[in-house]
Amino acid sequence: MSPDDVLALFRLPAAAVLDRRVAKDDFTTQLTKPADRKLVRERVDTLTWYAALNHPNTGLPPEGTPGLAVVVLVTRKTGDDPAEHHQPPPRLVSLVHRAVPDPLILLTACLAPNGHHATTLSIKPGLGEVLIAELPTESAPTPEALPPDVGPLLAVDRAASLSELHRRWSDAVLGLAAYQATQHFPTPRAGGDIQSRRAALDRLLTLDREILKLTQQARRETQAGRRAELNERLQRARRERQAVAEAL
């Protein structure tokens, strides 16, 4: 399944489509590490800012409401490693997500020797986690052929206005991210709370990292008083996490 097949399933309105090729030199100038610049030069075939739902074309306020971008990255093989055909370098995917400040839907394709595209879909809902689903290589381009996790993105009802589509798609992205973090899909909300829900999701992911760190520290601690302090902090973090998860 090629990126074009998946984009066709998204049924993006023409007013949201940009289809702008991003020059590799423009991308590499943002990178500080020579190894990252080398990775981009060697592995990126094309990078396309395909679509955007933001304040210029949706009527959203210019500040306070993050837009939503759709980017397509096509990578190329540089050696004989078979893994290069099946997935993009994780570091490269991370670099693209970091380069785009808005929440992002990223399609990444590696052209396999048999002519099929090995395509992955990743989502950056806010400041935190990048979620990745591998898409079928040879399946017919139908919603039923895609992994269940991708379903909410394709099930969004196409609205009369781009601002309403932005809200519904943002809800879908946040719902997927919340499911990955809590194993429960949140109850659909009325519009107007996307920003607070994104902040709550970022806080949830921060708490997950804090809970893991405190758990490891408590297990290693040999002094009873210090271990009791760590366990108390751990319980507070767990209670806050539960409250934040319920707010999603």
N, C-alpha and C positions, 0 to 999 in steps of 0.2 A: 504494500500500500504506500503510494508516494505521498509527499506533503500536499500536492495538488488534490489528491483524492480526499484527504482529511479536510482541507480547507473548503472543498465543495460541500462536505457534510455540515460544516459550520454555517453555511448559507449567510455569509456576511453581507450586510447591505452595501450597495455600491458607494454610498456616501462615507463609509468607514474605511474603505480600501485605499491604501496609499501605494503599495507595491514599489517601494523605493529601495534600490540596491545600496547597501552601505559599503563604502570602500574599506578594504582591510587596513590601509594606512590610517584612516580616521579612527578605526577601532584600536589599533596598536598604540597610538599616541596617548591613549588613556591608561595604558598599562605601565607599571613601574619595573616589573621584573623582566630581565632579558629572556628567561625561559618561557614566560607567558607570551611575549612577543613572537618568539620563535615558533611556539605551538600554533598561534594564529596564522602565521605566514605559511606553515607547512601543512596544516590540517584543514583550514577553512577553504572551501571551494567558493561558496557564495553565502552572503548574509543579507537578508532582505527584511526590512521593516514593512510587513505586509499590511497591517491595519492598525487603527487606533480609535479608541472611544475615549475622547478627552474633551476639555472645555472648548477648543476651537470648533469642533464639529458637532457637539452634542448639546451645547447650551449650558453645560455644567459651570459652576463658578470657577474662576481661574485659580483660586486658592482653597485649600481645605478638603477637596474631594479628589483623591488620586484617580487618574485615568486608567485605562486598561489597554495594553499593547499586545499585538500578535506578531511574532517574529519567526522567520524560517531560517534555519541554519543547515547548510548542506556541507558535509565534510568529505574529505577524500582520503584514500588509502596512500600510505607512504612506504610501507614495507610488506613483509610476508606474513605478519601476524594475523591469523584468521579472525581474532577478536576485533580487529579494526573494521570488519565488515558488519558487525552485529550491534555495536553501540559506539556512540561518540566518546571522546575522552571526557571523563567526569569534570576534569579541571576546566575544559573548554566550555562546557555547559554552564558551570559556575561563573565563569568570567562574563558570559553573555548576560546572565541574570543580574550580576552586579552592575553591569554597564547601563542597565535600564532602570531608572528610578521608580517608574510606575509598576504596579502589579502586572504580571507578564504571563502570557501563554506562549510557550516556545515549542515549535516543532523542529526536531533535529533528525536529519536523514543521512544515512551512509549508503552509498551505492554499492551493492554486492556484486560479485563476479557474474551471477546469473541474470543481472539486469534489474532485479527487484530492489526496492528500497527497504532497508532496515530502519524503521522510523520510531522515534520515541517522542512522547509528549511530556513536557514538564511545566509546572505551574509555580510561580512565585506569588503567593497571595498577599504578602506584605513585606515585612523586614526579615522574616524567618524562613522556614523550611522550603526547600525545593522538592516538589513531588513529581515522580516520574512513572509513567506507564509505557510499557513496550507495546507497540501496535503491530498487528499481524502483517507479515511480509507479503503474502500472496493472496490474501482474502479479497473478496469483492468489496468495493467501497460502499458498505451499508452500515447504518448504526449498529445493527445486530452483530456485525463482525468485530466490533471494538470491545475492549475490556470493559467490565461493568463500571469501573471507576471513572471512565470517560463519559459515561451516559449523561450525568447531570449537565455537562457542558453543551451537549447536543439537544437536550430536552428543553432548553430555554425557549419559551414562546417568543417568536419574533414580534416586537412591539411596533406601534406606529411611529414612535419617536426614538432617536438614538439615545437620548437620556434615559428613557425607560429600559431600553435594551442594555445599556451600561449597568443600571441598577440590578436587573435580573441576572446578567452574566456575572457581576461581582458577587451577588448572592450565591451563585452556583460555585464559583471559585472558592469563596469562603466556606461554603458547606463541605466541599471536598476536603479542604485543609482541616476543618474541624473534625471531620470523620476520621482522617488519618491520625489526629491527635487524641481523640476520645473514643473512637470506634462507634460513634453514634452520629447520625445525621441530625443537624439542628432543625428545630421547627422553623418553617419559613416565616420571615418577619415582613412587616410593612416597611416601605422605603424610609430612608432618613437615618438609619443607624449603621450604615456600612463602615464608616470611619471608626466608630466605637467598637464594633465587632472585630475589625482588623487589629485595633490596639489590644483587645482582649486576647486574640489569637497569639499575637506577638508575646504578650505577657505569659500565656500558657506555655509557649515553647521555652521561654526564659526560665520559668519555674521547673519545667522538666529537666533542664540542664542543672539547675540548682539542686533539685532533689537527688539526681544521680550523684552529684559531687558530694553532698552531705552524707548520703548512704555509704559511699566509699570511705569517706573520712571517719565515720562512726565505726565502721568495721575494723579499721586499722588502729583506732585510738585505744591505748592501754590504760590511761588514767580514767578512773571512774567518773570524777567530776566533769572532766572535759567531754567524756562520752555522753554523759547525761545532758550537757549543754547542747551538743550536736543533735542528739535525739529530739530535744525540745524544738530546736530550729527546724528540724526535719518535719515534725508534726505540724508546725505552723505553716510551712510551705505546702504540705499536702492539703491542709484545710483551705488555704487560699486557692490552690489549684482546683479543688472541687467547686469552690464558689465561682471561679472564672469560667470553668467548663460549663456550669449551669447557665451562665450568662450568655454563652455562645448561641 
